[in-house]
């Protein structure tokens, strides 16, 4: 009986730790109860949340996967933005596209809104909410307040610009290429 009680107590503590990790991750999101999760399979599909869109083409997935997208909370955005190069500023919300680490057989299009009239916009990402090493997502297009790029893996995403660069609101289609802006390219 004593060992059964010990097993139950240990299981309860472990479950509590697991829920704590989930709660910590959910606290990064603006409205965890309103985050969008859709089951997408081999036929492809779209997931939309807070102006962000994930477009998964047919044959990108071999089986059904729950794909989620969520806007990060202000606190999480402030914490992660502080890890950017000092010459860059965040000009969009940050979005977590999950499950992190998901790989695709075909490129997935991700589109997020930004609010800037800056030149030199960059689409950047982190592996997940715990990562602090920003990577530039090369080949992104910026048009009319919408940034789009293709990827074969999910992550935390945002749009940045060099501090102090301002022009018009529509930078037109731009192939960003790889630039030394304090982020690494993949």
CORGIJO-V689777 format. One record per helix or strand of 2 or more residues. SS is the DSSP state (A for helix, B for strand). FROM is the first residue (numbers start at 0). TO is the last residue. If there is no record, write none. Layout:
SS;FROM;TO  SS;FROM;TO
This chain:
A;1;25  A;31;33  B;35;39  B;44;48  B;51;55  B;64;71  A;73;80  B;87;89  B;94;97  B;102;112  B;121;125  B;134;135  B;140;142  B;145;152  B;155;161  B;183;184
